[in-house]
Amino acid sequence: MTGKKTAKKSPPRTLTPRPSPTRGEGRSRSKKPDAATVQKTLTRLQKAHPDAHCELDHRSPFQLLVATVLSAQTTDVAVNKVTPALFARFRDARALAKADPVRDVEPIINRIGMYRQKAKNIVGLSKQLVEEHGAEVPRSLEALVALPGVGRKTANVVLGVAFGAPEGVVVDTHVQRIAQRLGWTKNAEPPKIERDLCALIPRDKWDITSHVLIFHGRRVCFARKPNCEGCTVNDVCPSAFHAETVGRKAPRART
Ligand code: SF4
C-alpha cells in the first residue's frame, strides 16, 4: 500500500479570551502556606507598622495583667480611659487585694463591659498574687491561667509584653481575621489558629506577630471594608480585593 493516511481534521477550536486577573485574583486560596513565605510577608507588615506594640497603658507587669483582664470584650481605648483612676488608687497587687470589688472598684470601671465580674476578678487575682506569689506576677503560663479571669490569651499577652517570653501567639479577633485572609490558617478556632501560627513563625517573633497583625487590623485590614488598595502585602494576599467575607464572624442568630 502506498496511499498516504489522511490525518483526521478536528473541528476548529473557539478560544474565549480570559480577562487578565486583577491584583489578588491569580493566587490560589488552597495553597498551603510555607514558613519562608509567611515570614517574608510578616517582615513586610512589620516594616509597614514599625510602631506596633501593646496599646494597653501600663507601668508594671501587674498593671498590664489587670488592664488585659479588663480588656476582654472591650476595646483598649475604653480600658485606657478607666485604668488611670484605678491605678492611681490601687497601684499594685497589695493595694488592690484589700479593695472591696463592689464598693471600691465597680464605680471606677463601670464604663466597660462586664465590669461587675471584672471587678471581682481583678481583686481576686490580686489576693492570689499576694498569697501565692509574693505580690509579683508569675512568669509561667500555668501559674497565670490559675488566676481569676486569666485565660491563655491574657497570659500570653503578659508573658510576651512584660517578660518577652510568650508561650504562644496571641490570637484575638484581628489576628484571627488577618491570618485567615492571608491564608496562613484554614482554621476558625483560636487554639487551632495559634497552633498553625506557632508552626510557621519562629518563637522569637511570636510576640511581635500579634502586635503587627493587630495594628494591621486596626489601620488597614478592617473587618468590614479592608483597605486592600492601600495594603502593603496585597500582591501576596490570596484574599486581596475580595476579602469582605473572609475571616468575618458569622452574624449572630436571632433568638
Ligand atoms: S487589606 Fe486586603 S490585601 Fe491586605 S491583608 Fe487584608 S485582605 Fe489582604
Boltz pocket constraint, residues with backbone or C-beta under 6 A from the ligand:
constraints:
  - pocket:
      binder: B
      contacts: [[A, 178], [A, 181], [A, 182], [A, 220], [A, 221], [A, 222], [A, 226], [A, 227], [A, 228], [A, 229], [A, 231], [A, 232], [A, 233], [A, 234], [A, 237], [A, 238], [A, 239], [A, 240], [A, 241], [A, 243]]
      max_distance: 6.0
